[in-house]
């Protein structure tokens, strides 16, 4: 998360590169499963996410909506590149 979802890398310019990089990992399935587990369990708070990425959300729900879009983009071939809040 710190590497791939920080405020600089979350820029729509970089996410296509991140998608290609993640898909080249031998551990691609583990990466996808870990992301899905994080979304399902919802243990992370927006404060914890901000400490790791420098991206701040108004609510946990807003953060998880964004992360679901990131997951769809990185792993499910969604066309729309998610944009984090300013």
Buried (B, 14 or more C-beta within 10 A) or exposed (E): BEEBBBEEBBEEEBBEEBBEEBEEEEEEEEBBEEBEEBBEEEEBEBEEBBEBBBBBBEEBEEBBEBBBBBBBBBBEEBEEBBEBEE
